[in-house]
């Protein structure tokens, strides 16, 4: 077996894990896949006999590359037009197996990824490696070039910063269909009161247009205000839009599709049977 073939076999057995790490670090699936491809190209020239643990080696390469990319990306996000939201991982409800890489990426809710924007790149890496991939602190220390004790502190501090972004419970498909059906019925009939009843009183809406699609430039708060806004912007929906029920990073959501092209994805965080937050991704760069 040639070196290239052997290296490829080993790499492919870990690809979904590496995509999950990179996506958690960057919040964009396209950039995550670029990083993993770059790691593969470097890995193809490695002599396997010199590598004690391929999983640790590949995890280290991916994490360090993601830290570098995230560091350079942070200033761009600070000048982003309107709220910045992660690129969604979308799977249609009852749509079957999403594939290993996407299933792994679904471990991160949009709320969690958005909350992790408060962390510096090394804190983010330490949190993901510990809480998502269950690595020991000694393993994390080798990857991020810190002491195990320092990594414990990084993870503890990171957990405090993202506490409000952690998932608050899973909503099964039947409950999701009922609630999203009520949401859509209220929107298409322009019934503000009916729509407001679907929301928690303190619901918040974020809309990411990135300056490339019309979207609210600031978060909107309150059931009545969010309901009026969503019904008010409904006429902007492109003609012929098909609305599909989906899961967005594991949370219930809806997706608008025109001629096979996504034109919008909305994720809902549901708490106690009501929608607590709405995250609308409208930037076409994130809908490919």
C-alpha positions as MATLAB code, in Angstrom:
seq = 'XXXXXXXXXXXXXXXXXXXXXXXXXXXXXXXXXXXXXXXXXXXXXXXXXXXXXXXXXXXXXXXXXXXXXXXXXXXXXXXXXXXXXXXXXXXXXXXXXXXXXXXXXXXXXXXXXXXXXXXXXXXXXXXXXXXXXXXXXXXXXXXXXXXXXXXXXXXXXXXXXXXXXXXXXXXXXXXXXXXXXXXXXXXXXXXXXXXXXXXXXXXXXXXXXXXXXXXXXXXXXXXXXXXXXXXXXXXXXXXXXXXXXXXXXXXXXXXXXXXXXXXXXXXXXXXXXXXXXXXXXXXXXXXX';
ca = [
       0.000    0.000    0.000;
       1.413    3.407   -0.963;
       2.059    6.108    1.622;
      -0.605    8.335    0.075;
      -3.226    5.580    0.175;
      -2.394    4.613    3.758;
      -2.442    8.234    4.919;
      -5.772    8.837    3.184;
      -7.372    5.826    4.861;
      -6.286    7.016    8.295;
      -7.353   10.585    7.589;
     -10.816    9.674    6.303;
     -11.520    7.677    9.451;
     -11.108   10.935   11.426;
     -12.504   13.479    8.934;
     -15.900   14.015   10.586;
     -14.253   14.648   13.960;
     -11.868   17.187   12.415;
     -14.717   18.990   10.643;
     -16.571   19.139   13.961;
     -13.589   20.696   15.713;
     -12.988   23.275   12.972;
     -16.681   24.163   12.669;
     -16.972   24.651   16.423;
     -13.935   26.926   16.345;
     -15.033   29.086   13.390;
     -18.816   28.809   13.180;
     -18.630   28.447    9.389;
     -18.823   25.059    7.723;
     -17.155   26.251    4.514;
     -14.097   27.538    6.393;
     -14.046   24.378    8.511;
     -13.904   22.205    5.409;
     -11.132   24.404    3.970;
      -9.077   23.883    7.136;
      -9.629   20.131    7.080;
      -8.597   19.969    3.427;
      -5.455   21.943    4.243;
      -4.685   19.528    7.079;
      -5.185   16.606    4.704;
      -2.693   18.019    2.200;
      -0.103   18.377    4.954;
      -0.913   14.939    6.377;
      -0.461   13.261    2.988;
       3.317   13.798    3.213;
       3.687   12.519    6.784;
       5.510    9.245    7.436;
       3.029    7.230    9.520;
       5.832    5.291   11.195;
       6.911    8.514   12.897;
       3.465    9.297   14.331;
       2.675    7.758   17.708;
      -1.026    8.725   17.684;
      -2.642    9.808   14.388;
      -5.853   11.048   16.123;
      -3.856   13.299   18.471;
      -1.625   14.483   15.610;
      -4.576   15.369   13.356;
      -6.536   16.987   16.192;
      -3.523   19.148   17.035;
      -2.990   20.185   13.408;
      -6.672   21.064   12.965;
      -7.026   22.946   16.237;
      -3.891   25.026   15.772;
      -4.845   25.878   12.194;
      -8.331   26.887   13.375;
      -6.873   29.088   16.134;
      -4.786   30.940   13.542;
      -7.716   31.403   11.162;
     -10.042   32.555   13.948;
      -7.490   35.060   15.200;
      -7.341   36.692   11.763;
     -11.126   36.560   11.338;
     -12.052   38.329   14.582;
     -11.407   41.869   13.317;
     -13.621   41.191   10.272;
     -16.491   40.155   12.510;
     -16.125   43.332   14.566;
     -16.860   45.389   11.434;
     -19.640   43.074   10.210;
     -22.872   44.803    9.145;
     -25.569   43.955   11.716;
     -25.540   40.909   14.017;
     -23.092   38.138   13.095;
     -24.540   34.631   13.282;
     -22.800   31.313   12.547;
     -23.288   29.471    9.280;
     -26.173   27.043    9.893;
     -26.010   23.267    9.606;
     -29.428   22.371    8.193;
     -31.115   18.964    8.056;
     -34.749   18.548    7.030;
     -37.018   17.080    9.693;
     -37.540   13.398    8.859;
     -34.897   13.914    6.184;
     -32.889   10.813    7.086;
     -29.237   10.460    8.030;
     -27.404   13.803    7.694;
     -23.997   12.132    7.479;
     -21.317   11.827   10.141;
     -19.708   15.231    9.681;
     -22.995   17.135    9.747;
     -24.297   15.112   12.687;
     -21.160   16.064   14.592;
     -21.507   19.739   13.682;
     -25.110   19.656   14.952;
     -23.752   19.326   18.489;
     -23.319   23.103   18.450;
     -26.505   25.154   18.684;
     -26.435   28.599   17.088;
     -26.891   29.991   20.598;
     -23.780   28.148   21.767;
     -21.679   29.179   18.770;
     -22.766   32.795   19.140;
     -21.947   32.769   22.860;
     -18.495   31.361   22.099;
     -17.707   34.516   20.125;
     -16.990   36.076   23.540;
     -14.027   33.753   24.012;
     -10.512   34.204   22.731;
      -9.381   31.488   20.276;
      -7.446   29.429   22.830;
     -10.316   29.496   25.351;
     -12.678   28.408   22.596;
     -10.401   25.543   21.578;
     -10.007   24.332   25.162;
     -13.767   24.409   25.778;
     -14.588   22.508   22.581;
     -11.921   19.870   23.099;
     -13.025   19.285   26.695;
     -16.815   19.625   26.608;
     -17.596   18.414   23.078;
     -14.809   15.904   22.414;
     -14.105   14.865   26.020;
     -10.324   15.179   25.850;
      -8.314   15.047   29.062;
      -6.668   18.252   30.244;
      -3.228   16.800   29.580;
      -4.191   16.148   25.942;
      -5.596   19.660   25.575;
      -2.419   21.106   27.107;
      -0.298   19.469   24.406;
      -2.549   20.835   21.663;
      -2.786   24.470   22.815;
       0.703   24.586   24.352;
      -0.440   25.361   27.906;
      -0.110   23.501   31.199;
      -2.938   21.136   32.272;
      -3.693   23.447   35.222;
      -3.907   26.424   32.901;
      -6.264   24.480   30.627;
      -8.555   23.747   33.571;
      -8.734   27.471   34.254;
      -9.375   28.238   30.573;
     -12.259   25.783   30.412;
     -13.795   26.971   33.695;
     -13.642   30.601   32.558;
     -15.051   29.715   29.145;
     -17.968   27.797   30.677;
     -18.903   30.865   32.718;
     -18.861   33.085   29.613;
     -21.099   30.812   27.524;
     -23.461   29.556   30.215;
     -26.470   31.300   28.645;
     -25.734   29.753   25.247;
     -25.955   26.108   26.278;
     -28.866   24.006   25.041;
     -31.848   24.028   27.404;
     -33.582   20.884   26.209;
     -34.398   18.841   23.134;
     -37.688   19.306   21.269;
     -38.785   16.171   19.415;
     -39.979   16.223   15.804;
     -43.707   15.973   16.583;
     -43.603   18.878   19.057;
     -41.468   20.885   16.652;
     -43.945   20.335   13.801;
     -46.855   21.499   15.953;
     -45.156   24.677   17.145;
     -43.674   25.554   13.741;
     -47.040   24.868   12.113;
     -48.665   27.389   14.455;
     -45.863   29.875   13.758;
     -46.255   29.587    9.985;
     -50.059   29.749   10.131;
     -49.873   32.994   12.093;
     -47.325   34.516    9.706;
     -49.183   33.695    6.471;
     -52.476   35.034    7.878;
     -50.821   38.217    9.200;
     -52.176   37.428   12.680;
     -49.928   39.388   15.059;
     -51.731   38.294   18.233;
     -51.634   34.628   17.268;
     -47.940   34.856   16.448;
     -47.135   36.704   19.663;
     -48.684   33.842   21.648;
     -46.137   31.442   20.133;
     -43.317   33.522   21.634;
     -42.079   33.896   25.181;
     -42.725   37.426   26.466;
     -38.998   38.216   26.447;
     -38.242   36.634   23.062;
     -35.267   38.054   21.137;
     -34.779   38.098   17.367;
     -31.388   38.359   15.654;
     -31.193   38.678   11.864;
     -27.954   38.229    9.920;
     -28.030   39.857    6.501;
     -24.361   40.815    6.464;
     -25.154   43.905    4.395;
     -26.107   41.612    1.496;
     -29.748   40.989    2.403;
     -32.350   43.181    4.094;
     -32.369   42.451    7.809;
     -32.804   44.233   11.136;
     -29.486   45.832   12.102;
     -30.075   45.356   15.832;
     -31.711   42.643   17.989;
     -35.454   43.016   18.537;
     -36.970   42.273   21.943;
     -40.468   41.329   23.100;
     -43.221   39.092   21.727;
     -45.365   41.828   20.181;
     -42.462   43.672   18.539;
     -40.933   40.487   17.107;
     -44.321   39.306   15.822;
     -45.023   42.629   14.107;
     -41.576   42.672   12.535;
     -41.837   39.142   11.135;
     -45.242   39.782    9.644;
     -44.097   43.160    8.360;
     -41.184   41.678    6.407;
     -43.193   38.771    4.959;
     -43.911   40.679    1.682;
     -40.127   40.681    1.080;
     -40.183   36.886    0.696;
     -39.182   36.022   -2.891;
     -42.067   34.765   -5.063;
     -42.281   30.998   -5.288;
     -40.547   30.386   -1.968;
     -41.066   26.882   -0.602;
     -40.950   26.682    3.189;
     -39.540   23.506    4.711;
     -39.426   22.368    8.336;
     -35.834   21.691    9.329;
     -33.433   21.327   12.185;
     -30.797   24.021   12.378;
     -27.790   22.813   14.371;
     -30.213   20.452   16.057;
     -32.850   23.077   16.935;
     -36.255   23.372   15.215;
     -36.331   25.798   12.306;
     -37.685   26.707    8.896;
     -35.894   27.110    5.585;
     -36.987   29.070    2.511;
     -36.041   27.572   -0.854;
     -36.487   29.022   -4.353;
     -35.597   26.806   -7.336;
     -33.423   24.629   -5.105;
     -31.567   27.626   -3.649;
     -31.755   28.560    0.020;
     -32.936   32.123    0.583;
     -33.240   32.060    4.361;
     -32.879   29.836    7.408;
     -34.488   30.585   10.772;
     -33.608   28.709   13.956;
     -35.809   28.708   17.046;
     -34.765   28.101   20.621;
     -37.780   26.654   22.425;
     -38.211   26.739   26.179;
     -41.302   25.428   27.982;
     -43.291   25.154   24.758;
     -42.643   28.708   23.546;
     -40.082   30.269   21.256;
     -37.440   31.986   23.388;
     -35.161   33.194   20.617;
     -35.234   33.575   16.845;
     -32.053   33.569   14.745;
     -32.550   34.341   11.065;
     -29.676   33.771    8.642;
     -30.308   35.718    5.418;
     -26.760   36.449    4.251;
     -26.453   34.469    0.983;
     -22.797   33.741    1.730;
     -23.956   31.525    4.618;
     -26.699   29.694    2.738;
     -24.730   27.902    0.044;
];
